[in-house]
């Protein structure tokens, strides 16, 4: 809880600082765009967070987004799928790939880093191969479907509303269910959880499946928002944003810690920082330095807090 309060205070100070530094920050168009981007990141950051809670990591997020975006465009524009079937198809592919991650990690005992790093390379290569490295898009069609990414209700983007709905479900799943308790037990001490009767392999596999599905949802929204998917670069480095948001929001890279609220606050902080970089005219390539610094500082803070906790107990 202390981490959540801390990130909330930092976020408030950042909002105040940007508001006083630039009038553009408070403009309706900027607020709407920022809210929409927070919705996108919040959805797939929750997926990254649930994996981190188990003590794992998912480096394939960005490449999976590129692959799902390509499959969505092809299924709608070339394969003749209906919108509902195309969405189910894309989410099904994402879920299957998430299951593959979980299977390789639990049954062959490969490290999550290795499995998802291979996924990063394989999915990016597959996306480029399928379309021969050509850009895919939706053209001027599917306007109603695109409203899911670009529309709003009373000025609140649909993406942000969808993020909140998913977050409510994730809060009950992670914090108020048997699965959630098992999730934290596995991340805290996998061997002890196994001896206690927790189905460790099933819990870890399900975590990767859920993470992949949430990545798929965000991939669909982002593809509709950009309206064009370049297979070589679409979603590139998005795994860094997701990991940074989760870690900044209180998820320990050692596993066993994290909250949905904290992850969403972390996502909000990351997107607000990026928005501030843009409106203040700071060199955009410093974004990656900021993200890397955020992860480093969060990891150091987590280690310091753990050592203090051990001394106090």
C-alpha contacts under 8 A as a table, 3 or more apart, distances in Angstrom:
res1	aa1	res2	aa2	distance
1	X	4	X	5.12
1	X	5	X	6.29
2	X	5	X	5.18
2	X	6	X	6.08
3	X	6	X	4.99
3	X	7	X	6.18
3	X	249	X	7.04
3	X	250	X	5.66
3	X	262	X	7.67
4	X	7	X	5.29
4	X	8	X	6.12
4	X	249	X	6.41
4	X	250	X	6.63
4	X	261	X	7.49
4	X	262	X	5.19
4	X	265	X	7.65
5	X	8	X	5.06
5	X	9	X	6.23
6	X	9	X	5.22
6	X	10	X	6.33
7	X	10	X	5.02
7	X	11	X	6.06
7	X	248	X	7.54
7	X	249	X	6.77
7	X	262	X	7.72
7	X	265	X	6.84
7	X	266	X	7.13
8	X	11	X	5.03
8	X	12	X	6.26
8	X	265	X	6.68
9	X	12	X	5.15
9	X	13	X	6.31
10	X	13	X	5.16
10	X	14	X	6.12
11	X	14	X	5.00
11	X	15	X	6.18
11	X	265	X	7.80
11	X	268	X	7.88
11	X	269	X	5.90
12	X	15	X	5.15
12	X	16	X	6.25
13	X	16	X	5.10
13	X	17	X	6.04
14	X	17	X	5.02
14	X	18	X	6.12
14	X	272	X	7.92
15	X	18	X	5.30
15	X	19	X	6.00
15	X	272	X	7.84
16	X	19	X	5.11
16	X	20	X	6.22
17	X	20	X	5.36
17	X	21	X	6.03
18	X	21	X	4.93
18	X	22	X	6.01
18	X	25	X	6.41
18	X	276	X	6.62
19	X	22	X	5.75
19	X	23	X	6.45
19	X	25	X	5.80
19	X	26	X	6.29
20	X	23	X	7.24
21	X	280	X	7.98
22	X	25	X	5.80
22	X	26	X	7.93
22	X	279	X	7.35
22	X	280	X	7.14
23	X	26	X	5.81
23	X	27	X	6.89
24	X	27	X	5.21
24	X	30	X	6.96
24	X	279	X	6.72
25	X	30	X	6.10
25	X	31	X	7.00
25	X	276	X	7.69
25	X	279	X	6.96
26	X	30	X	6.78
26	X	31	X	6.34
27	X	30	X	5.37
27	X	31	X	6.24
28	X	31	X	5.10
28	X	32	X	6.06
29	X	32	X	5.14
29	X	33	X	6.14
30	X	33	X	5.13
30	X	34	X	5.98
31	X	34	X	5.11
31	X	35	X	6.07
32	X	35	X	5.15
32	X	36	X	6.19
32	X	155	X	6.98
32	X	156	X	7.10
32	X	157	X	6.90
33	X	36	X	5.06
33	X	37	X	6.21
34	X	37	X	5.15
34	X	38	X	6.13
34	X	271	X	7.00
34	X	272	X	7.11
34	X	275	X	7.00
35	X	38	X	5.06
35	X	39	X	6.26
35	X	156	X	7.55
35	X	157	X	6.76
35	X	160	X	6.37
36	X	39	X	5.09
36	X	40	X	6.49
36	X	149	X	7.87
36	X	157	X	5.58
36	X	158	X	7.65
36	X	159	X	5.73
36	X	160	X	5.85
37	X	40	X	5.08
37	X	41	X	6.25
37	X	271	X	6.82
38	X	41	X	5.24
38	X	42	X	5.70
38	X	160	X	6.86
38	X	267	X	6.33
38	X	268	X	5.58
38	X	271	X	6.07
39	X	42	X	5.16
39	X	43	X	6.31
39	X	159	X	4.91
39	X	160	X	4.08
39	X	161	X	7.53
39	X	162	X	7.39
39	X	163	X	5.38
40	X	43	X	5.62
40	X	44	X	6.99
40	X	159	X	6.31
40	X	160	X	7.43
40	X	163	X	7.52
40	X	218	X	5.62
40	X	221	X	7.18
40	X	222	X	7.02
41	X	44	X	5.60
41	X	45	X	5.78
41	X	218	X	7.52
41	X	241	X	7.56
41	X	242	X	6.85
41	X	267	X	6.04
41	X	271	X	7.86
42	X	45	X	5.08
42	X	46	X	6.20
42	X	163	X	6.36
42	X	263	X	7.37
42	X	264	X	5.47
42	X	267	X	5.46
42	X	268	X	7.52
43	X	46	X	5.56
43	X	47	X	7.01
43	X	163	X	5.50
43	X	166	X	7.40
43	X	167	X	7.86
43	X	214	X	6.10
43	X	215	X	7.24
43	X	217	X	7.61
43	X	218	X	6.13
44	X	47	X	5.02
44	X	48	X	6.45
44	X	211	X	7.21
44	X	214	X	5.30
44	X	215	X	4.74
44	X	217	X	7.81
44	X	218	X	5.96
44	X	242	X	6.52
45	X	48	X	4.94
45	X	49	X	6.00
45	X	241	X	7.62
45	X	242	X	4.31
45	X	243	X	6.88
45	X	245	X	6.30
45	X	246	X	6.13
45	X	263	X	6.77
45	X	264	X	7.64
45	X	267	X	6.94
46	X	49	X	4.90
46	X	50	X	6.29
46	X	167	X	7.84
46	X	211	X	7.37
46	X	214	X	7.54
46	X	242	X	7.87
46	X	246	X	7.22
46	X	260	X	6.73
46	X	263	X	6.37
46	X	264	X	7.47
47	X	50	X	5.40
47	X	51	X	6.66
47	X	208	X	7.92
47	X	210	X	6.45
47	X	211	X	3.69
47	X	212	X	6.89
47	X	213	X	7.91
47	X	214	X	5.65
47	X	215	X	6.69
48	X	51	X	5.35
48	X	52	X	6.27
48	X	57	X	7.24
48	X	58	X	6.47
48	X	211	X	6.02
48	X	242	X	5.92
48	X	243	X	6.15
48	X	246	X	6.79
49	X	52	X	5.00
49	X	53	X	6.15
49	X	242	X	7.82
49	X	243	X	7.24
49	X	246	X	5.10
49	X	247	X	7.74
49	X	251	X	6.56
49	X	258	X	7.29
49	X	260	X	7.91
49	X	263	X	6.88
50	X	53	X	5.17
50	X	54	X	6.80
50	X	207	X	6.12
50	X	208	X	7.99
50	X	211	X	6.85
51	X	54	X	5.35
51	X	55	X	6.81
51	X	56	X	5.36
51	X	57	X	5.94
51	X	58	X	7.04
51	X	204	X	7.71
51	X	207	X	5.70
51	X	208	X	6.17
51	X	211	X	6.85
52	X	55	X	5.01
52	X	56	X	4.89
52	X	57	X	5.50
52	X	246	X	7.91
52	X	251	X	6.69
52	X	252	X	7.10
52	X	253	X	6.08
52	X	254	X	7.74
52	X	255	X	5.76
53	X	56	X	7.16
53	X	183	X	6.96
53	X	184	X	6.34
53	X	187	X	5.54
53	X	251	X	6.42
53	X	252	X	7.00
53	X	253	X	7.62
53	X	254	X	7.92
53	X	255	X	4.48
53	X	256	X	4.97
53	X	257	X	5.67
53	X	258	X	6.27
54	X	183	X	5.97
54	X	184	X	6.56
54	X	186	X	5.73
54	X	187	X	3.90
54	X	188	X	7.65
54	X	204	X	6.61
54	X	207	X	7.75
54	X	255	X	5.25
54	X	256	X	6.21
55	X	186	X	7.77
55	X	187	X	4.86
55	X	188	X	7.79
55	X	253	X	6.41
55	X	254	X	5.38
55	X	255	X	3.76
55	X	256	X	6.80
56	X	112	X	5.68
56	X	113	X	7.60
56	X	253	X	7.79
56	X	255	X	7.20
57	X	112	X	5.81
57	X	113	X	6.12
57	X	116	X	7.60
58	X	61	X	6.56
58	X	112	X	6.96
58	X	113	X	6.98
58	X	116	X	5.44
58	X	117	X	7.79
58	X	239	X	7.30
59	X	62	X	7.67
59	X	113	X	7.02
59	X	116	X	5.10
59	X	117	X	5.49
59	X	119	X	7.67
59	X	120	X	6.26
59	X	239	X	5.67
59	X	240	X	7.95
60	X	63	X	5.48
60	X	64	X	5.91
60	X	116	X	5.16
60	X	117	X	6.16
60	X	118	X	7.81
60	X	119	X	5.31
60	X	120	X	4.08
60	X	121	X	7.86
60	X	123	X	7.80
60	X	239	X	6.74
61	X	64	X	5.19
61	X	65	X	6.22
61	X	120	X	7.29
61	X	212	X	7.77
61	X	215	X	6.58
61	X	235	X	7.84
61	X	238	X	6.43
61	X	239	X	4.92
62	X	65	X	5.09
62	X	66	X	6.43
62	X	120	X	7.33
62	X	234	X	7.44
62	X	235	X	4.33
62	X	236	X	5.07
62	X	237	X	5.82
62	X	238	X	4.74
62	X	239	X	5.41
63	X	66	X	5.00
63	X	67	X	6.27
63	X	119	X	7.68
63	X	120	X	5.22
63	X	121	X	7.35
63	X	123	X	5.47
63	X	124	X	4.95
63	X	234	X	7.65
63	X	235	X	6.27
63	X	236	X	6.64
64	X	67	X	5.05
64	X	68	X	6.04
64	X	94	X	7.55
64	X	119	X	7.92
64	X	120	X	7.17
64	X	123	X	5.88
64	X	124	X	7.32
64	X	215	X	7.53
64	X	216	X	7.63
64	X	219	X	8.00
65	X	68	X	5.18
65	X	69	X	5.94
65	X	215	X	6.73
65	X	216	X	6.60
65	X	218	X	7.74
65	X	219	X	4.76
65	X	234	X	7.23
65	X	235	X	5.63
66	X	69	X	5.14
66	X	70	X	6.25
66	X	123	X	7.76
66	X	124	X	6.77
66	X	127	X	6.67
66	X	219	X	7.44
66	X	229	X	7.14
66	X	230	X	7.72
66	X	231	X	5.76
66	X	232	X	7.94
66	X	233	X	7.54
66	X	234	X	5.04
66	X	235	X	5.58
66	X	236	X	7.92
67	X	70	X	5.19
67	X	71	X	6.21
67	X	123	X	6.03
67	X	124	X	6.64
67	X	126	X	7.20
67	X	127	X	4.86
67	X	231	X	7.25
68	X	71	X	5.02
68	X	72	X	6.01
68	X	90	X	5.97
68	X	93	X	7.92
68	X	94	X	7.38
68	X	216	X	6.52
68	X	219	X	6.29
68	X	220	X	7.14
69	X	72	X	5.14
69	X	73	X	6.28
69	X	219	X	5.99
69	X	220	X	6.17
69	X	223	X	5.40
69	X	229	X	6.34
70	X	73	X	5.24
70	X	74	X	6.16
70	X	127	X	6.51
70	X	131	X	7.92
70	X	136	X	6.55
70	X	229	X	6.38
70	X	231	X	7.02
71	X	74	X	5.14
71	X	75	X	5.88
71	X	90	X	6.72
72	X	75	X	5.21
72	X	76	X	6.26
72	X	86	X	6.26
72	X	87	X	7.20
72	X	90	X	6.41
72	X	220	X	7.16
73	X	76	X	5.42
73	X	77	X	5.95
73	X	78	X	7.84
73	X	136	X	6.29
73	X	137	X	5.68
73	X	138	X	6.16
74	X	77	X	5.30
74	X	78	X	5.11
74	X	79	X	6.16
74	X	136	X	7.52
75	X	78	X	5.86
75	X	79	X	4.69
75	X	80	X	6.15
75	X	81	X	5.39
75	X	86	X	5.89
76	X	79	X	6.17
76	X	80	X	5.55
76	X	81	X	5.30
76	X	82	X	6.73
76	X	83	X	6.87
76	X	86	X	6.62
76	X	138	X	7.83
77	X	80	X	6.29
77	X	138	X	6.76
81	X	85	X	6.09
81	X	86	X	5.58
82	X	85	X	5.30
82	X	86	X	5.97
83	X	86	X	5.09
83	X	87	X	6.18
83	X	145	X	7.67
84	X	87	X	5.21
84	X	88	X	6.23
85	X	88	X	5.06
85	X	89	X	5.92
86	X	89	X	5.00
86	X	90	X	6.16
87	X	90	X	5.23
87	X	91	X	6.16
87	X	220	X	7.71
88	X	91	X	5.15
88	X	92	X	5.85
89	X	92	X	5.01
89	X	93	X	6.22
90	X	93	X	5.15
90	X	94	X	6.26
90	X	216	X	6.88
91	X	94	X	4.96
91	X	95	X	6.06
91	X	213	X	5.81
91	X	216	X	5.55
91	X	217	X	7.04
92	X	95	X	5.06
92	X	96	X	6.11
92	X	213	X	7.85
93	X	96	X	5.13
93	X	97	X	6.23
94	X	97	X	5.21
94	X	98	X	6.15
94	X	209	X	7.77
94	X	212	X	5.30
94	X	213	X	5.57
94	X	215	X	7.66
94	X	216	X	5.77
95	X	98	X	4.99
95	X	99	X	6.17
95	X	209	X	5.10
95	X	210	X	7.19
95	X	212	X	5.62
95	X	213	X	5.33
96	X	99	X	4.99
96	X	100	X	6.28
96	X	209	X	7.26
97	X	100	X	4.92
97	X	101	X	6.36
97	X	209	X	7.57
97	X	212	X	7.20
98	X	101	X	5.08
98	X	102	X	6.37
98	X	205	X	7.67
98	X	208	X	4.99
98	X	209	X	4.24
98	X	210	X	7.48
98	X	211	X	7.15
98	X	212	X	5.05
98	X	213	X	7.66
99	X	102	X	5.01
99	X	103	X	5.98
99	X	205	X	6.03
99	X	206	X	7.27
99	X	208	X	6.48
99	X	209	X	5.24
100	X	103	X	5.02
100	X	104	X	6.12
101	X	104	X	5.38
101	X	105	X	6.19
101	X	112	X	7.77
101	X	115	X	6.38
101	X	116	X	6.90
101	X	205	X	7.37
101	X	208	X	6.62
102	X	105	X	5.15
102	X	106	X	5.98
102	X	201	X	7.89
102	X	204	X	6.31
102	X	205	X	3.95
102	X	206	X	7.30
102	X	207	X	7.88
102	X	208	X	5.77
102	X	209	X	7.41
103	X	106	X	5.33
103	X	107	X	5.51
103	X	108	X	7.38
103	X	205	X	6.39
104	X	107	X	5.53
104	X	108	X	5.14
104	X	109	X	6.60
104	X	110	X	6.22
104	X	115	X	7.07
105	X	108	X	5.95
105	X	109	X	4.92
105	X	110	X	4.87
105	X	111	X	6.11
105	X	112	X	6.04
105	X	115	X	7.08
106	X	109	X	5.24
106	X	110	X	7.46
106	X	201	X	5.45
106	X	204	X	7.44
106	X	205	X	7.30
107	X	201	X	7.82
110	X	114	X	6.81
110	X	115	X	6.65
111	X	114	X	5.35
111	X	115	X	6.37
112	X	115	X	5.12
112	X	116	X	5.96
113	X	116	X	5.57
113	X	117	X	5.85
114	X	117	X	5.14
114	X	118	X	6.15
115	X	118	X	5.29
115	X	119	X	6.30
116	X	119	X	4.64
116	X	120	X	6.07
117	X	120	X	4.96
117	X	121	X	6.57
118	X	121	X	5.23
118	X	122	X	6.01
119	X	122	X	5.00
119	X	123	X	5.75
120	X	123	X	5.70
120	X	124	X	6.25
121	X	124	X	5.38
121	X	125	X	6.11
122	X	125	X	5.15
122	X	126	X	5.97
123	X	126	X	4.97
123	X	127	X	6.05
124	X	127	X	5.22
124	X	128	X	6.34
124	X	231	X	6.95
124	X	232	X	6.82
125	X	128	X	5.19
125	X	129	X	6.07
126	X	129	X	5.02
126	X	130	X	6.02
127	X	130	X	5.40
127	X	131	X	6.77
127	X	133	X	7.63
127	X	231	X	5.59
127	X	232	X	7.85
128	X	131	X	5.75
128	X	132	X	5.57
128	X	133	X	4.36
128	X	134	X	7.41
128	X	231	X	5.17
128	X	232	X	6.29
129	X	132	X	4.83
129	X	133	X	6.27
130	X	133	X	7.64
131	X	134	X	5.57
131	X	135	X	7.71
131	X	136	X	7.82
133	X	230	X	7.49
133	X	231	X	6.08
133	X	232	X	6.84
134	X	230	X	6.75
134	X	231	X	7.14
135	X	228	X	6.61
135	X	229	X	5.55
135	X	230	X	4.52
135	X	231	X	6.63
136	X	228	X	5.60
136	X	229	X	5.17
136	X	230	X	6.59
137	X	227	X	5.39
137	X	228	X	4.13
137	X	229	X	5.94
138	X	141	X	6.13
138	X	142	X	7.12
138	X	224	X	7.85
138	X	227	X	5.83
138	X	228	X	6.90
139	X	227	X	7.07
140	X	143	X	7.12
142	X	145	X	5.27
142	X	146	X	6.14
143	X	146	X	5.00
143	X	147	X	6.41
144	X	147	X	5.29
144	X	148	X	7.59
145	X	148	X	5.82
145	X	224	X	7.88
146	X	149	X	5.59
146	X	150	X	6.23
146	X	151	X	7.73
146	X	224	X	5.35
146	X	225	X	6.96
147	X	150	X	4.73
147	X	151	X	4.38
147	X	152	X	7.82
147	X	158	X	7.95
148	X	151	X	5.83
148	X	158	X	5.87
148	X	159	X	6.86
148	X	221	X	6.95
148	X	224	X	7.93
149	X	157	X	7.69
149	X	158	X	6.48
149	X	159	X	5.91
149	X	221	X	5.14
149	X	222	X	7.02
149	X	224	X	6.05
149	X	225	X	5.42
150	X	157	X	7.03
150	X	158	X	7.33
150	X	159	X	8.00
150	X	225	X	6.30
151	X	157	X	5.88
151	X	158	X	5.90
152	X	155	X	5.50
152	X	156	X	5.08
152	X	157	X	4.05
152	X	158	X	5.07
153	X	156	X	5.18
153	X	157	X	6.44
153	X	158	X	6.91
156	X	160	X	6.95
156	X	161	X	7.21
157	X	160	X	5.38
157	X	161	X	6.52
158	X	161	X	4.99
158	X	162	X	6.03
159	X	162	X	5.07
159	X	163	X	6.11
159	X	221	X	7.49
160	X	163	X	4.95
160	X	164	X	6.29
161	X	164	X	5.16
161	X	165	X	6.31
162	X	165	X	5.07
162	X	166	X	6.13
163	X	166	X	5.16
163	X	167	X	5.92
164	X	167	X	4.89
164	X	168	X	6.20
165	X	168	X	5.29
165	X	169	X	6.60
166	X	169	X	5.15
166	X	170	X	6.11
167	X	170	X	4.87
167	X	171	X	5.98
167	X	260	X	6.82
168	X	171	X	5.15
168	X	172	X	6.55
169	X	172	X	5.39
169	X	173	X	6.18
170	X	173	X	4.86
170	X	174	X	5.81
170	X	260	X	7.02
171	X	174	X	5.36
171	X	175	X	5.52
171	X	176	X	7.14
171	X	259	X	7.95
171	X	260	X	6.03
172	X	175	X	5.51
172	X	176	X	4.82
172	X	177	X	6.37
173	X	176	X	5.97
173	X	177	X	5.32
173	X	179	X	6.90
173	X	180	X	5.80
174	X	177	X	6.31
174	X	179	X	6.91
174	X	180	X	3.93
174	X	181	X	7.21
174	X	183	X	7.52
174	X	260	X	7.95
175	X	180	X	5.53
175	X	181	X	7.11
175	X	259	X	7.89
176	X	180	X	6.59
176	X	181	X	7.75
177	X	180	X	5.12
177	X	181	X	6.54
178	X	181	X	5.18
178	X	182	X	6.22
179	X	182	X	5.00
179	X	183	X	6.01
179	X	203	X	7.21
180	X	183	X	4.90
180	X	184	X	6.47
181	X	184	X	5.39
181	X	185	X	6.19
182	X	185	X	4.92
182	X	186	X	6.10
182	X	193	X	7.63
182	X	198	X	6.34
182	X	200	X	7.90
182	X	203	X	7.07
183	X	186	X	5.32
183	X	187	X	6.36
183	X	203	X	6.39
183	X	204	X	7.58
183	X	256	X	7.56
184	X	187	X	5.07
184	X	188	X	5.89
184	X	255	X	7.61
184	X	256	X	4.58
184	X	257	X	6.76
185	X	188	X	5.08
185	X	189	X	6.07
185	X	190	X	6.82
185	X	192	X	7.97
185	X	193	X	5.61
185	X	256	X	6.56
186	X	189	X	5.51
186	X	190	X	4.36
186	X	191	X	7.79
186	X	193	X	5.59
186	X	194	X	7.82
186	X	198	X	7.89
186	X	200	X	6.38
186	X	203	X	7.92
186	X	204	X	7.92
186	X	256	X	7.04
187	X	190	X	6.15
187	X	254	X	7.42
187	X	255	X	4.34
187	X	256	X	3.99
187	X	257	X	7.61
188	X	254	X	7.90
188	X	255	X	5.84
188	X	256	X	4.10
188	X	257	X	7.63
189	X	192	X	5.43
189	X	193	X	6.13
189	X	256	X	7.75
190	X	193	X	5.05
190	X	194	X	6.16
190	X	200	X	7.21
191	X	194	X	5.11
191	X	195	X	6.32
192	X	195	X	5.11
192	X	196	X	6.16
193	X	196	X	4.99
193	X	197	X	6.58
193	X	198	X	5.39
193	X	200	X	7.12
194	X	197	X	5.35
194	X	198	X	5.18
194	X	199	X	6.69
194	X	200	X	6.03
195	X	198	X	7.36
199	X	202	X	5.51
199	X	203	X	6.20
200	X	203	X	5.17
200	X	204	X	6.14
201	X	204	X	5.32
201	X	205	X	6.07
202	X	205	X	5.16
202	X	206	X	6.02
203	X	206	X	5.22
203	X	207	X	6.20
204	X	207	X	5.07
204	X	208	X	6.55
205	X	208	X	5.29
205	X	209	X	6.32
206	X	209	X	4.94
206	X	210	X	6.10
207	X	210	X	5.24
207	X	211	X	6.13
208	X	211	X	4.97
208	X	212	X	6.09
209	X	212	X	5.16
209	X	213	X	6.22
210	X	213	X	5.12
210	X	214	X	6.23
211	X	214	X	5.25
211	X	215	X	6.17
212	X	215	X	4.94
212	X	216	X	6.07
213	X	216	X	4.87
213	X	217	X	6.27
214	X	217	X	5.03
214	X	218	X	6.30
215	X	218	X	5.15
215	X	219	X	5.94
216	X	219	X	4.86
216	X	220	X	6.23
217	X	220	X	5.32
217	X	221	X	6.49
218	X	221	X	5.12
218	X	222	X	6.06
219	X	222	X	5.18
219	X	223	X	5.96
220	X	223	X	5.19
220	X	224	X	6.25
221	X	224	X	5.22
221	X	225	X	6.16
222	X	225	X	4.87
222	X	226	X	6.11
223	X	226	X	5.33
223	X	227	X	5.75
223	X	228	X	6.64
223	X	229	X	6.51
224	X	227	X	5.00
224	X	228	X	7.84
226	X	229	X	7.26
229	X	234	X	5.87
230	X	233	X	5.76
230	X	234	X	5.35
231	X	234	X	5.64
233	X	236	X	5.22
235	X	238	X	5.44
236	X	239	X	7.82
237	X	240	X	5.40
237	X	241	X	7.10
238	X	241	X	5.13
238	X	242	X	6.36
239	X	242	X	5.06
239	X	243	X	6.08
240	X	243	X	5.21
240	X	244	X	5.90
240	X	291	X	7.25
241	X	244	X	5.11
241	X	245	X	6.00
241	X	267	X	7.85
241	X	270	X	7.28
241	X	291	X	7.04
242	X	245	X	5.20
242	X	246	X	6.22
242	X	267	X	7.52
243	X	246	X	5.18
243	X	247	X	6.00
243	X	295	X	7.83
244	X	247	X	5.22
244	X	248	X	5.72
244	X	266	X	7.47
244	X	270	X	7.69
244	X	291	X	6.60
244	X	292	X	7.95
244	X	294	X	6.62
244	X	295	X	5.35
245	X	248	X	5.19
245	X	249	X	5.91
245	X	263	X	5.84
245	X	264	X	7.43
245	X	265	X	7.71
245	X	266	X	4.25
245	X	267	X	4.60
245	X	268	X	7.98
245	X	269	X	7.69
245	X	270	X	6.40
246	X	249	X	5.04
246	X	250	X	6.56
246	X	251	X	5.49
246	X	258	X	7.84
246	X	262	X	7.42
246	X	263	X	4.70
246	X	264	X	7.91
246	X	266	X	6.20
246	X	267	X	7.38
247	X	250	X	5.33
247	X	251	X	4.61
247	X	252	X	6.14
247	X	253	X	6.96
247	X	263	X	7.56
247	X	266	X	7.61
247	X	295	X	6.74
247	X	298	X	6.38
247	X	299	X	7.53
248	X	251	X	7.12
248	X	262	X	7.86
248	X	263	X	7.38
248	X	266	X	5.26
248	X	294	X	7.02
248	X	295	X	6.90
248	X	298	X	5.68
249	X	258	X	7.41
249	X	259	X	7.56
249	X	261	X	7.75
249	X	262	X	4.09
249	X	263	X	4.46
249	X	264	X	7.12
249	X	265	X	6.04
249	X	266	X	4.40
249	X	267	X	7.74
250	X	257	X	7.04
250	X	258	X	5.20
250	X	259	X	6.88
250	X	262	X	5.86
250	X	263	X	7.01
251	X	255	X	7.25
251	X	256	X	7.93
251	X	257	X	5.21
251	X	258	X	4.00
251	X	259	X	7.04
251	X	262	X	7.94
251	X	263	X	7.52
252	X	255	X	5.28
252	X	256	X	6.93
252	X	257	X	5.41
252	X	258	X	6.68
252	X	299	X	7.68
252	X	302	X	6.62
253	X	299	X	7.33
258	X	262	X	7.04
258	X	263	X	7.58
259	X	262	X	5.13
259	X	263	X	6.32
260	X	263	X	5.11
260	X	264	X	6.32
261	X	264	X	5.19
261	X	265	X	6.21
262	X	265	X	5.05
262	X	266	X	6.10
263	X	266	X	4.97
263	X	267	X	6.17
264	X	267	X	4.96
264	X	268	X	6.13
265	X	268	X	4.99
265	X	269	X	6.16
266	X	269	X	5.08
266	X	270	X	6.20
267	X	270	X	5.15
267	X	271	X	6.23
268	X	271	X	5.34
268	X	272	X	5.99
269	X	272	X	5.06
269	X	273	X	6.05
270	X	273	X	5.21
270	X	274	X	6.34
270	X	291	X	7.72
271	X	274	X	5.03
271	X	275	X	6.03
272	X	275	X	4.90
272	X	276	X	6.02
273	X	276	X	5.01
273	X	277	X	6.25
274	X	277	X	5.02
274	X	278	X	6.48
274	X	287	X	6.62
275	X	278	X	5.19
275	X	279	X	6.30
276	X	279	X	5.27
276	X	280	X	5.83
277	X	280	X	5.52
277	X	281	X	6.20
277	X	282	X	5.07
277	X	283	X	7.26
277	X	284	X	6.60
277	X	287	X	7.45
278	X	281	X	5.36
278	X	282	X	6.36
278	X	284	X	6.90
279	X	282	X	7.84
282	X	286	X	7.66
283	X	286	X	5.81
284	X	287	X	5.69
285	X	288	X	6.31
285	X	289	X	7.68
286	X	289	X	5.06
286	X	290	X	6.25
287	X	290	X	5.08
287	X	291	X	6.24
288	X	291	X	5.01
288	X	292	X	6.03
289	X	292	X	5.12
289	X	293	X	5.98
290	X	293	X	5.05
290	X	294	X	6.07
291	X	294	X	5.07
291	X	295	X	6.37
292	X	295	X	5.27
292	X	296	X	6.20
293	X	296	X	5.05
293	X	297	X	6.01
294	X	297	X	5.29
294	X	298	X	6.04
295	X	298	X	5.13
295	X	299	X	6.08
296	X	299	X	5.16
296	X	300	X	6.21
297	X	300	X	5.12
297	X	301	X	6.06
298	X	301	X	5.06
298	X	302	X	6.05
299	X	302	X	5.05
299	X	303	X	6.28
300	X	303	X	5.16
300	X	304	X	6.22
301	X	304	X	5.11
301	X	305	X	6.09
302	X	305	X	5.22
302	X	306	X	6.14
303	X	306	X	5.12
303	X	307	X	6.29
304	X	307	X	5.25
304	X	308	X	6.29
305	X	308	X	5.13
305	X	309	X	6.08
306	X	309	X	5.04
306	X	310	X	6.23
307	X	310	X	5.13
307	X	311	X	6.30
308	X	311	X	5.13
308	X	312	X	6.17
309	X	312	X	5.13
309	X	313	X	6.29
310	X	313	X	5.23
